[in-house]
Amino acid sequence: MGRRKGRKKSAHFLKTFAITFTVVVAAGLLALFAYRWVWEGNAAPGHVVDRESVGRPVGGDADADAAEADQTRYGSLLDDAASMEQSGIYVKEAASPEEVTLVFAGDILFDSRYAVMSYVKQQGGDITVGIAPEVVDIMQDADIMMLNNEFPYSDGGTPLPEKQFTFRAAPDTADYLQELGVDVVSLANNHAYDYGEAALLDTLDTLDDRGIAHVGAGRNLEDASRPVCYIVNDMRIAIVSATQIERLDHPDTKGASETSPGVFRCWDSANLLDTVRRADEENDLVIVYIHWGTENQTELDWAQEKQAGELAEAGADLIIGDHPHCLQQIGVVDGVPVIFSLGNFWFNSKTLDTGLVRVTVRDDAVAAFQFIPCLQSGCRTTLLDGAEKERVLAFLRNISGGVSIDGDGYVTWPR
């Protein structure tokens, strides 16, 4: 009898537990359905994250972040981080909620067979042996940092026959980009294809593995021409990159096609201008980082001047140039600020003036443009000050037109 009473209690307990469990599960499902109905009615997919934050939430309180995001222009991009990353769109958090700081540098070379990287390796491998710590600090402090990656990362491939200089760097040297604070590199240049298709593909994989965005070369033309876009402080900033070099129908540096890898060529500017127009429609600010000009020549060539006007008309808000290995003028084209060449940044052992360009963006426009003088010499790039700083700024004033450059390198131009 005692056992039967115990069984009844057990049966009553199990019955009560089953009813309670059913009610709780039903209530939970109902709440989940209501939450998803409300949420999906107010937010479209498209969560955008930067490469360093993939898999981690942007912000702390998800509900608070979602509520705040719904009140912004780009708050609907809240889901599917992988899809957005594949589309070249990233979220960045700026140091200031009021403005975004971008820093640009020119050409770098990590090939250990050449002077600059050989020097760093001989000194123990610390990149600040080659690029001075005070220069690195400026790069790391930028919200978005970009430079020109003038070589492929690969241990394979075959050097292009009959090309005088072919560059290639070991994949692990791409770690230096992270140490320098680099967010995005241009591959639109005349050395990205030096070791052929295999090495270019290795380069794309190497950069992807390290979370470094790349623009100006790709697995096909669509990939190579696609801008990198950042959503930061509720602004969409697009970066487009292309190369005029080489100016041949069948260049050593292969242009990407619809089905094959290569760089984004713009000697014929039609594709580039179409890309800039589309970027202008979809973004608040469009930056064009372009490989053009004549090597070792401070004067502009006709193709630079022609294409600068075309880019401004197509919707570019800022134009950054490189390739000549020397500084060229800072100018303004239809209200658009242009530095025609940043020169070498850290590329060889020659003594050459160079610098960084720091751009401040506020309210969907370029609010400030500053040239920061540096010197490449003896396999090192250092920050200039005093008389040497003023010497470089005076040189730029002398060759530039339509702009004013003050003692701190800040540029003003007619808007």
C-alpha angles and dihedrals in degrees: 000000000000089000092050091051089050090051091051091052090049092049091048091049093049092048091050092047092050093051092047093047092050092051093048094048092047091049091049093050091048091051091048091050091050092048093050092046091053095040098047091045090061106033131052120209123266113098106185123206135170118249093256093056101046108139094017126096119252102236131359112266107049095200092048091046091050093048091050093045092054088063094056132081094246099031091110090072092085107124144052101039093183093055093050092047090052087053090054096250121133138174117230128185112223123216088237126040089215102055146015124228120209124185124197131194133180133235125346131184126199098175105130092209089070130071107261099050092037088056093051092048091050089052094053103277101277107144091213087070086070101029110039118242093242089056091047090051091059090049094048093047093059119103087219122018123190138176141160116270100207099189142036125263107230147115090211142048129083125268114251109259119249093009109133098215123028121178131199131162132199112260093240091064087073085077086076089068090063091048089052093051094245115166102176136015132199116232093180099113143101096265105049089090097042093120097036136247097320093056092046090053089048088053093054091049093046093053093044091052090055097044095248112144117224134197136182100045134053152146091286138355094277090054095043095050097043113114122231108237130198126197106205130153087359092300127117111220118187126198118200122186132189141153134231090190125126102033097203133110089237107026128186088240102066119225117228116256132196089272108022138060125256145108129302103259122201107175081112096046100200097098093043093050091049089051092050092048092052091046090051090054094050102037140051095226131023122200121190116202105191137184107217146119134067122301117256093001121120092193118087120245122225094255092059093051093045095048094044089061092047092050093050091050091048092056110274113152096189133017123203118185136194143163105085091090089227137072118273131188129297110228146157126241117190089335094313117121115230133185102193096201134007090191124211115338101184108341114119144354096269121116105246136154113244138151151174126266115218115195126189118204123199131165093002094304142091102265099174136016120192130181112208110200119226136166129227107205136143093003091305134103113208137177116255127220139165118015094352092054091049091048091059093044090049089052091052092048089052096052098035127085135198094019138083123224119197130205092274093051096256111151125212123191138171110278 
